[in-house]
Amino acid sequence: MLQLSPSQRVCAPQFIFATGIENSYPLVTGADGKDLRVDEMAKSGHYQHWKEDFALARELGIEYLRYGPPYYRTHLAPGKYDWDFADEAFAELKRLRIMPIVDLCHFGLPDWQGTFQNPDFPTFFAEYAQAFARRFPWVRLFTPINEIL
């Protein structure tokens, strides 16, 4: 478990300098005029180079990294998750002593949920957020939903 100093447990720093790795999955209009999903982690090569990405962040002295698992690849169906990538990535962040500021949902939903207008989205997302918190209890900083549109 990540060990926090007494001052970190009592209150957060007044200022955090952080950077981040984009984990959005936006719906864009493709060249053919049809809707197209873009996985920004795949587009940037992060899935192949995530250990190097984290090592470079650590080398730069980054202590806080805005980062989140790819929501659409993790939340497969109601109550069903694939934590394989998140388990490895968050273990490495912890090992490197980089505190993540977790984007649980950044600019896109799993296709099975449709859009943010889905009336069941709040229920699905709450169950996902709870499952994440149980799996990674050492994580303390979150951006629950970023850039819905």
Number of C-alpha atoms within 10 A of each C-alpha: 10 15 10 11 8 8 9 10 10 9 8 11 8 5 6 11 8 15 14 16 17 19 25 25 24 19 18 12 12 11 8 7 8 9 12 14 15 16 18 17 19 13 9 13 11 17 14 11 12 17 15 11 15 20 17 12 19 17 10 9 11 19 17 20 21 19 23 24 24 26 23 22 17 18 23 15 15 13 10 12 16 14 16 9 15 18 13 12 19 19 15 16 21 16 11 16 16 21 21 22 20 20 24 21 25 25 17 26 24 17 14 11 20 11 15 13 9 10 10 10 15 12 11 16 20 12 16 22 15 11 16 18 13 11 13 15 11 15 18 13 14 14 14 15 14 13 10 12 10
